[in-house]
Amino acid sequence: MTAELVRGQNHPVSQSRVEIRVSAGTPVLALASLADEQGRLTGSEVLAHPGARSLPGVDAPAELADRHTFAVDLDAVAADVHRIGVLLVLPPGGPVRFGAVPASHVAVAGPDGGTEIAGHTLTGLDTETAVVALELYRRQGAWKVRAVGQGYADGLGALLADGGLSVPAARELAAAALRTVAPVKEADATRAALPTLVGDVRSPQAPAQAPASVPEPPDPVPVSGVPYAGTPGPASGGDGSPPTISYTHPRRRRTSSEPPEPAPRPAAAAEPGQPPRPGAGDASGWSMDERLYNQVWGMFEDLARTAAAYRSAVEFADNRMDRELDDALSDPRHRLGGSGNAARDTARARREELVAQAQAVLDRDLAQLVAEAEVVEPALPAAYARWDNPVWHGHRTPEEGPLALRLGDLHLPERPDLRIPMLVRLPLERGLWIDNGRTGSEAAMAMDTDRLRRAAMDMAVAHAVRLLAVHPADRFSVHVIDAAGAGAASLAPLVRAGVLAAPPAAGAAGVSGTLAGLTRRVDLVQMALKAGAPEDLPPDVDTAEQLLIVHDFPHGFDDRAVTQLRYLADEGAAVGVHLLMVADRDEASAYGPLLDPLWRSLMRLSPVPDNHLADPWVHHAWTFEPDVPPQGSQVLDQALDRVAEARRTTRP
């Protein structure tokens, strides 16, 4: 039986030799792209097209047509290829958009006219001229097919550039592919392949600007660089669209003498007909920490797309039932006798059958993710682990800083007990804001104000302790501004251990002094880097990473202090000064829109469960739950004692 997939849904591919069949409503160019585990197009051979049909394991069609067949040998695909994309492109001179032609259908089948395994109909397209129809991808040593259906209005060049190619390389490769099927000049092919404005590479599925009356969308979970959806920047497409995500270590720089990156560990053997048994570290990476980081993000993406496929399938079933019920009610033959009731019962039965099929696929995928979480969570290093993980009992101060930091857990309503660690890359490219206000959160509204504020400050201290514990003893410093002294109870462990750079700053004088010192550090480091002489910094400048915790902002802040805080938020991260705010945005409303850029630049977290975060793939609203030490646990004090001891032994 063929599995008919909706966008985002996946299905196992048990055969190594398969065909990919394309049935389009108009002549199209059918191509195959080869990408690594993160979806990046890298290397010299990334696209199979009529001018270069054969790549290892993949043979593309030879000409423009409305029906195509790819031959794929998954055993022959190169080890560093993890995703094979099936691309459909409208040629120059043909239809101007996929929305103006009948929907295309793409299927994976057995070789030599074998039975179809899974298929996908590309519905909902409009202005797109190039689409990724589906992809074959590796997951834990096995291959699967995923329905993608993502289109690009700006053509093949935009699609290739979004996959990681540089703009010139994407332009050249797109033009070469189009020249093989269309008798146009090279310049014309180039213009058809890529937008005129360099960098204007965007997916038509990127969310549009919401009208003022619509609530703000969830904040995106941070990934790498500064790739926050809705925030234009060098890592995004320039229009706020979600960027291509890089999971590689930001400080890893390969040299020509280094061996290639180790291959992912092979998945554990499984019973015949069963999915591979998951293992900790079943991902690419140079170290186990990097493999685990990549694996967590793979689980996050899998859960996002699995839930999206299920929701899409249920929506499709509901819409189909509504349409069939409308048809039954409008048919005069069903108005007499019991035929109308029978038609309605049949429509509802079809709906239940479709939902049951979607539920079965969801249950299968969730069971696999739960099994993976059960082996990954205990294997996480301290920087990624929950505070109740036994790894903290034997933790020692490391010799180098970690790749990422755990802020809490994320889950979806389809499986609330399946928690995905929320990891944020280090160094922090974006400041954090722990919201201790009650506005906009049902869970916060149900809490007493004092309890909520204490929970927010406890959460900030837990993050600070984790940062201190997972960095070398002399490579991280923490400063605190607590103008009114309201956070003294939460700050007591840090003060007792003597690990703060200075006592918590109180009053207006303390606020201005702390901000002036950190602002001076940012200015001096910036000037030294621009001059190419970082070794010439004054001896009193602390070159360690700095974290500033600001409690109860804007208490104790005047206009000058506010300006300095905004400067640190904007410029500090690039030179190692990071911001963690514990504040209620409503209490800062007296400054009006002056502070709006500050709040938008920070990553909002909640001390209580709240669904204000979105993934960068399908933009689900995820429930975030903070990770704090268990009630009565001594793990925080023990970690601080080890930090203090390490600092004493490393001092000259």
Stockholm file with secondary structure:
# STOCKHOLM 1.0

chainA/1-652         MTAELVRGQNHPVSQSRVEIRVSAGTPVLALASLADEQGRLTGSEVLAHPGARSLPGVDAPAELADRHTFAVDLDAVAADVHRIGVLLVLPPGGPVRFGAVPASHVAVAGPDGGTEIAGHTLTGLDTETAVVALELYRRQGAWKVRAVGQGYADGLGALLADGGLSVPAARELAAAALRTVAPVKEADATRAALPTLVGDVRSPQAPAQAPASVPEPPDPVPVSGVPYAGTPGPASGGDGSPPTISYTHPRRRRTSSEPPEPAPRPAAAAEPGQPPRPGAGDASGWSMDERLYNQVWGMFEDLARTAAAYRSAVEFADNRMDRELDDALSDPRHRLGGSGNAARDTARARREELVAQAQAVLDRDLAQLVAEAEVVEPALPAAYARWDNPVWHGHRTPEEGPLALRLGDLHLPERPDLRIPMLVRLPLERGLWIDNGRTGSEAAMAMDTDRLRRAAMDMAVAHAVRLLAVHPADRFSVHVIDAAGAGAASLAPLVRAGVLAAPPAAGAAGVSGTLAGLTRRVDLVQMALKAGAPEDLPPDVDTAEQLLIVHDFPHGFDDRAVTQLRYLADEGAAVGVHLLMVADRDEASAYGPLLDPLWRSLMRLSPVPDNHLADPWVHHAWTFEPDVPPQGSQVLDQALDRVAEARRTTRP
#=GR chainA/1-652 SS CCEEECTTCEEEECCSEEEEEEEEEEEEEEEEEEECTTSCCCSSCCEEBTTBCEETTEECCSSCEEEEEEEEEGGGSCTTCCEEEEEEECCTTSCSCGGGSCCCEEEEECTTTCCEEEEEECCSCCSCSEEEEEEEEEETTEEEEEEEEEEETTCHHHHHHHTTCCHHHHHHHHHHHHHTTSCCCHHHHHHHHSCSSTTCCCCTTSCCCCCTTSCCCCEECCCSSSCCTTCCSTTSCSSSCCCCCCCSCTTCCCCTTSCCCCCCCCCBCCCTTSCCBCCTTCSCCSSHHHHHHHHHHHHHHHHHHHHHHHHHHHHHHHHHHHHHHHHHHHCGGGSSTTHHHHHHHHHHHHHHHHHHHHHHHHHHHHHHHHHHHHHHGGGCCTTTSCTTSGGGTTCCCCSSCCSEEEEEEEECTTCTTCCEEEEEESSCSSCEEEECCCTTCHHHHTSCHHHHHHHHHHHHHHHHHHHHHTSCTTSEEEEEEETTSTTHHHHHHHHHHTCSSSSCBCHHHHHHHHHHHHHHHHHHHHHHHHHTCGGGSCTTSCCSEEEEEEEEETTTCCHHHHHHHHHHHHHSGGGTEEEEEEECGGGGGGGGGGGHHHHHHSEEECSSCEEEEECTTTCCEEEEEECCCCTTCCHHHHHHHHHHHHHHHHCC
#=GC SS_cons         CCEEECTTCEEEECCSEEEEEEEEEEEEEEEEEEECTTSCCCSSCCEEBTTBCEETTEECCSSCEEEEEEEEEGGGSCTTCCEEEEEEECCTTSCSCGGGSCCCEEEEECTTTCCEEEEEECCSCCSCSEEEEEEEEEETTEEEEEEEEEEETTCHHHHHHHTTCCHHHHHHHHHHHHHTTSCCCHHHHHHHHSCSSTTCCCCTTSCCCCCTTSCCCCEECCCSSSCCTTCCSTTSCSSSCCCCCCCSCTTCCCCTTSCCCCCCCCCBCCCTTSCCBCCTTCSCCSSHHHHHHHHHHHHHHHHHHHHHHHHHHHHHHHHHHHHHHHHHHHCGGGSSTTHHHHHHHHHHHHHHHHHHHHHHHHHHHHHHHHHHHHHHGGGCCTTTSCTTSGGGTTCCCCSSCCSEEEEEEEECTTCTTCCEEEEEESSCSSCEEEECCCTTCHHHHTSCHHHHHHHHHHHHHHHHHHHHHTSCTTSEEEEEEETTSTTHHHHHHHHHHTCSSSSCBCHHHHHHHHHHHHHHHHHHHHHHHHHTCGGGSCTTSCCSEEEEEEEEETTTCCHHHHHHHHHHHHHSGGGTEEEEEEECGGGGGGGGGGGHHHHHHSEEECSSCEEEEECTTTCCEEEEEECCCCTTCCHHHHHHHHHHHHHHHHCC
//
